[in-house]
Amino acid sequence: MRMFNGVFADSAPGGTPDMYPQSLHAEIDRLNENIYATINDGVYRTGFATSQEAYEKHVYPLFDTLDMLEIRLGSGPFLFGEKPLETDWRLFVTLIRFDPVYHGHFKCNLRRILDYLNLNS
């Protein structure tokens, strides 16, 4: 995703949005790492767990992170303010599939994304 950041700046109307602003690199990287480990990959680790212990090791951090993001999104429409950045898009690809796929098939069923006001909007 990062390889396209700014690459179409000359040809896109109004330029290409900066999805990875320099001032937010460290914070974006930290949140990306957390979202990947606990949500993007967490749904698979939960769904393919072969024991109750392995399931619980992944399902609770998954929902802890969703809860944290729900609170964070209470202060604005996107994770870093008023415009979507790469972290929002990384999260979106899992959220859009969560209720129809991960909630039932992967047993990530403590709550649905539909149950979260901010994550669902």
C-alpha positions as CSV (number, residue, x, y, z in Angstrom):
1,M,0.0,0.0,0.0
2,R,2.8,2.4,0.9
3,M,4.4,2.1,-2.6
4,F,1.4,4.0,-4.1
5,N,1.6,6.9,-1.6
6,G,2.0,10.0,-3.7
7,V,2.9,8.0,-6.9
8,F,-0.1,9.5,-8.8
9,A,0.3,13.0,-7.4
10,D,0.9,14.5,-10.9
11,S,-2.0,12.8,-12.6
12,A,-4.7,12.7,-9.9
13,P,-7.1,15.6,-9.7
14,G,-6.1,17.6,-6.6
15,G,-3.1,15.4,-6.1
16,T,-2.8,12.1,-4.3
17,P,-3.6,12.0,-0.6
18,D,-0.7,11.4,1.7
19,M,-1.7,8.1,3.4
20,Y,1.5,8.0,5.5
21,P,2.3,11.5,6.7
22,Q,5.9,12.0,8.0
23,S,4.7,13.5,11.3
24,L,2.7,10.3,12.1
25,H,5.1,7.6,10.9
26,A,5.9,6.3,14.4
27,E,2.3,6.3,15.6
28,I,1.0,4.8,12.3
29,D,3.6,2.0,12.5
30,R,2.7,1.2,16.1
31,L,-1.0,1.0,15.4
32,N,-0.5,-0.9,12.2
33,E,1.6,-3.5,14.1
34,N,-1.1,-3.9,16.8
35,I,-4.0,-4.1,14.2
36,Y,-2.1,-6.7,12.2
37,A,-1.1,-8.9,15.1
38,T,-4.5,-8.8,16.9
39,I,-7.1,-8.2,14.2
40,N,-5.9,-8.8,10.6
41,D,-3.9,-12.0,11.6
42,G,-5.8,-12.4,14.9
43,V,-9.0,-13.5,13.2
44,Y,-7.1,-16.3,11.5
45,R,-5.2,-17.4,14.6
46,T,-8.5,-17.5,16.4
47,G,-10.3,-19.3,13.7
48,F,-7.6,-22.0,13.2
49,A,-6.9,-22.5,16.9
50,T,-6.7,-26.2,17.7
51,S,-7.3,-25.9,21.4
52,Q,-9.3,-23.8,23.8
53,E,-6.1,-22.4,25.2
54,A,-5.0,-21.3,21.7
55,Y,-8.4,-19.9,21.0
56,E,-8.5,-17.8,24.1
57,K,-4.9,-16.6,23.5
58,H,-6.0,-14.9,20.3
59,V,-9.7,-14.1,20.7
60,Y,-9.4,-11.9,23.8
61,P,-6.6,-9.6,22.4
62,L,-8.7,-9.4,19.2
63,F,-11.6,-8.0,21.0
64,D,-9.5,-5.9,23.4
65,T,-8.1,-4.1,20.3
66,L,-11.6,-3.7,18.7
67,D,-12.7,-2.2,22.0
68,M,-9.7,0.2,22.0
69,L,-10.4,1.2,18.4
70,E,-14.1,1.8,19.2
71,I,-13.1,4.3,21.9
72,R,-10.5,5.9,19.6
73,L,-13.0,6.4,16.8
74,G,-15.4,8.1,19.3
75,S,-13.3,11.3,18.8
76,G,-13.4,11.4,15.0
77,P,-14.4,9.5,11.8
78,F,-10.9,8.0,11.2
79,L,-8.1,6.6,13.4
80,F,-5.9,9.7,13.0
81,G,-8.5,12.4,12.5
82,E,-10.6,13.7,9.7
83,K,-9.2,11.8,6.7
84,P,-8.4,8.1,6.2
85,L,-4.8,7.0,6.3
86,E,-3.2,3.7,5.6
87,T,-4.1,2.3,9.0
88,D,-7.8,2.9,8.4
89,W,-7.6,0.9,5.1
90,R,-5.6,-1.9,6.8
91,L,-8.4,-2.2,9.4
92,F,-11.2,-1.8,6.9
93,V,-10.4,-4.9,4.9
94,T,-10.9,-7.1,8.0
95,L,-13.8,-5.2,9.4
96,I,-15.8,-5.4,6.2
97,R,-15.5,-9.2,6.3
98,F,-15.8,-9.6,10.1
99,D,-19.6,-10.2,10.6
100,P,-20.3,-12.3,7.5
101,V,-17.1,-14.5,7.8
102,Y,-15.0,-14.2,10.9
103,H,-17.8,-14.0,13.4
104,G,-19.4,-17.3,12.5
105,H,-16.9,-19.4,10.5
106,F,-13.8,-18.4,12.5
107,K,-15.6,-18.3,15.9
108,C,-14.6,-14.6,16.5
109,N,-18.0,-14.3,18.1
110,L,-17.7,-12.4,21.4
111,R,-19.3,-9.4,19.6
112,R,-20.1,-8.4,16.0
113,I,-18.8,-5.3,14.3
114,L,-22.5,-4.3,14.1
115,D,-22.5,-4.1,17.9
116,Y,-19.9,-1.3,17.8
117,L,-21.3,2.1,17.1
118,N,-18.0,3.7,15.9
119,L,-16.4,0.7,14.1
120,N,-19.6,0.1,12.3
121,S,-20.0,3.6,10.9
